[in-house]
């Protein structure tokens, strides 16, 4: 909320908001605080059309926000990653080393032998709304229905 408000004070261009957005209601909320667009990650990774590793997709469907760990060893800057694959890459999800911004590396290997997006999968707290792999068109339709229902409910609450 605060970030969009601050950015709007000096920037009149398009703002795309990301982070824990996965429902039509959250898209409406992003617009209400001043964002123009909403970025939805995990919800659209878990689609029939996504070219994601099936293990990644299955983990998104089976997990909730408590399966997400924010850490920086892979690139040098904090990012959200799923905890379950970390031990397979030789890492303890509860004791990850800190990466240093001075060593930023967004290459395929990042700053560890484990490769982000191959061995380590990113995902945010919005994972909780993902309950099945579906066609992308069905998810888009559901988001639109949720958005319109939320807008109608909000309008009904006006004084």
C-alpha positions as CSV (number, residue, x, y, z in Angstrom):
1,X,0.0,0.0,0.0
2,X,2.7,2.5,1.0
3,X,4.9,1.8,-2.0
4,X,2.2,2.4,-4.6
5,X,1.2,5.6,-2.8
6,X,4.8,6.9,-2.7
7,X,5.5,6.0,-6.3
8,X,2.3,7.7,-7.5
9,X,3.5,10.9,-5.9
10,X,6.3,11.2,-8.5
11,X,5.4,8.8,-11.3
12,X,2.3,8.9,-13.5
13,X,3.2,5.9,-15.7
14,X,2.0,2.4,-15.6
15,X,2.5,0.6,-12.2
16,X,2.4,-3.2,-12.2
17,X,1.9,-4.6,-8.7
18,X,3.1,-8.1,-7.7
19,X,3.1,-10.1,-4.5
20,X,0.5,-12.4,-3.1
21,X,-2.0,-11.6,-5.9
22,X,-4.0,-14.6,-7.0
23,X,-7.7,-13.7,-6.9
24,X,-10.0,-11.3,-8.6
25,X,-10.5,-9.5,-5.3
26,X,-6.7,-8.9,-5.0
27,X,-6.6,-7.5,-8.6
28,X,-9.4,-5.1,-7.6
29,X,-7.4,-4.2,-4.4
30,X,-4.3,-3.5,-6.5
31,X,-6.3,-1.1,-8.7
32,X,-7.9,0.5,-5.6
33,X,-4.5,1.5,-4.2
34,X,-3.4,3.0,-7.5
35,X,-1.7,0.2,-9.5
36,X,-2.7,-0.2,-13.1
37,X,-1.9,-3.9,-13.5
38,X,-1.5,-7.0,-11.3
39,X,1.1,-9.6,-11.8
40,X,0.0,-13.1,-10.9
41,X,2.7,-15.8,-10.7
42,X,2.1,-19.2,-9.2
43,X,-1.6,-19.2,-10.1
44,X,-0.6,-19.1,-13.8
45,X,2.3,-21.5,-13.5
46,X,-0.2,-24.1,-12.4
47,X,-1.9,-24.2,-15.8
48,X,-2.1,-26.9,-18.4
49,X,-0.4,-24.6,-20.9
50,X,2.6,-23.6,-18.7
51,X,5.9,-25.1,-19.7
52,X,6.9,-25.7,-16.1
53,X,8.5,-28.8,-14.6
54,X,5.6,-31.0,-13.5
55,X,7.2,-31.4,-10.1
56,X,7.2,-27.6,-9.7
57,X,3.5,-27.4,-10.7
58,X,2.6,-30.3,-8.3
59,X,4.5,-28.6,-5.5
60,X,2.6,-25.3,-6.1
61,X,-0.7,-27.1,-5.9
62,X,0.2,-29.0,-2.8
63,X,1.8,-26.1,-0.9
64,X,0.7,-23.0,1.1
65,X,2.5,-19.9,2.2
66,X,4.3,-21.8,4.9
67,X,6.3,-23.6,2.2
68,X,7.9,-20.3,1.0
69,X,11.3,-19.1,2.2
70,X,12.7,-15.7,1.5
71,X,16.5,-15.8,1.0
72,X,19.3,-14.3,-1.0
73,X,22.0,-17.0,-1.6
74,X,21.0,-17.8,-5.1
75,X,21.3,-14.3,-6.7
76,X,22.6,-12.0,-4.0
77,X,19.2,-10.3,-3.5
78,X,16.2,-11.6,-1.5
79,X,13.7,-13.7,-3.3
80,X,11.0,-16.1,-2.4
81,X,11.6,-19.8,-3.0
82,X,9.8,-23.1,-2.2
83,X,11.4,-24.9,0.8
84,X,10.8,-28.5,-0.2
85,X,13.4,-28.7,-3.0
86,X,16.2,-27.0,-1.0
87,X,17.4,-30.1,0.8
88,X,17.8,-31.8,-2.6
89,X,20.2,-29.0,-3.5
90,X,22.2,-29.6,-0.3
91,X,20.6,-26.6,1.5
92,X,18.9,-26.4,4.9
93,X,15.7,-24.3,4.3
94,X,15.8,-23.2,7.9
95,X,19.5,-22.0,7.8
96,X,20.2,-20.6,4.4
97,X,23.3,-18.5,4.0
98,X,22.9,-14.8,3.1
99,X,24.0,-13.8,-0.4
100,X,25.8,-10.5,-0.8
101,X,24.5,-7.8,-3.1
102,X,28.1,-7.1,-4.2
103,X,28.1,-10.7,-5.6
104,X,24.8,-10.3,-7.5
105,X,24.5,-13.0,-10.1
106,X,21.4,-13.7,-12.1
107,X,23.0,-16.2,-14.4
108,X,21.7,-19.7,-14.7
109,X,23.7,-20.9,-11.7
110,X,23.3,-17.8,-9.5
111,X,25.7,-17.8,-6.5
112,X,25.3,-21.5,-5.6
113,X,25.8,-24.9,-7.3
114,X,22.0,-25.3,-7.2
115,X,20.4,-23.6,-10.2
116,X,17.5,-21.3,-9.6
117,X,14.5,-22.4,-11.7
118,X,16.1,-25.8,-12.3
119,X,16.9,-27.1,-8.8
120,X,15.3,-24.3,-6.8
121,X,11.9,-23.0,-7.6
122,X,10.6,-19.5,-6.9
123,X,7.2,-18.9,-5.5
124,X,5.4,-16.3,-3.3
125,X,2.9,-16.3,-0.5
126,X,0.0,-16.1,-3.0
127,X,0.5,-19.9,-3.5
128,X,-2.3,-20.6,-1.1
129,X,-5.1,-19.9,-3.7
130,X,-3.7,-22.5,-6.1
131,X,-5.7,-25.8,-5.6
132,X,-5.4,-27.5,-9.0
133,X,-3.9,-27.4,-12.4
134,X,-6.4,-26.0,-14.8
135,X,-6.6,-24.5,-18.3
136,X,-5.4,-20.9,-18.3
137,X,-8.7,-19.7,-19.9
138,X,-10.6,-21.2,-16.9
139,X,-8.4,-19.3,-14.4
140,X,-8.8,-16.1,-16.4
141,X,-12.6,-16.5,-16.4
142,X,-12.5,-17.2,-12.6
143,X,-10.4,-14.2,-11.9
144,X,-12.8,-12.0,-14.0
145,X,-15.8,-13.5,-12.1
146,X,-14.1,-12.9,-8.7
147,X,-13.1,-9.4,-9.7
148,X,-16.7,-8.4,-10.7
149,X,-18.2,-10.1,-7.6
150,X,-15.8,-8.2,-5.4
151,X,-16.5,-4.9,-7.1
152,X,-20.3,-5.5,-6.8
153,X,-19.9,-6.4,-3.1
154,X,-17.8,-3.3,-2.5
155,X,-20.3,-1.1,-4.3
156,X,-23.2,-2.6,-2.1
157,X,-21.3,-1.6,1.0
158,X,-21.1,2.1,0.1
159,X,-23.1,4.4,2.3
